[in-house]
Amino acid sequence: MAAQIPLVEYLALEPEPHLVAQQCTGCGARYFDRRNACAGCFGTEFESAPIATTGEVRAYTIVSLAAPGIPVPFVAALVDCDGTSVRGNIVNTEPDPDHVSLGMKVQLTTYPIGSDSAGTEAIAFGFEPIN
């Protein structure tokens, strides 16, 4: 099996793929990027917090225009994962209103987006409908 690396720092591939947020120890606010201080309480201490791998679509848009080389249409969504909002694309379904809806139950999925000359794969995440 080829080596794999996550596209973003907050995607953990082992033992099972999941997202990991930085949670403020003072107020519990969660962030997916590196922080020096909490925007909510100005605390400076954080701990890792695993994010639920299932959720519900709270908002979405079907993108039909993008930069050259980006295949369209695709669905960009805001997914509520047990109280944590996650921005990601809805994948493995048709990008139209007949197949995507508010309140739709989804689960985290990963997929390769490319590899380097040594064969190391970059792995991205998205959400797919739960059947």
Secondary structure as UniProt FT lines:
FT   STRAND          4..6
FT   TURN            9..10
FT   STRAND          11..12
FT   STRAND          18..24
FT   TURN            25..27
FT   STRAND          30..31
FT   TURN            39..41
FT   STRAND          46..50
FT   STRAND          54..63
FT   TURN            68..69
FT   STRAND          74..81
FT   TURN            82..83
FT   STRAND          84..90
FT   TURN            97..99
FT   TURN            102..103
FT   STRAND          105..115
FT   TURN            117..118
FT   STRAND          121..129
//
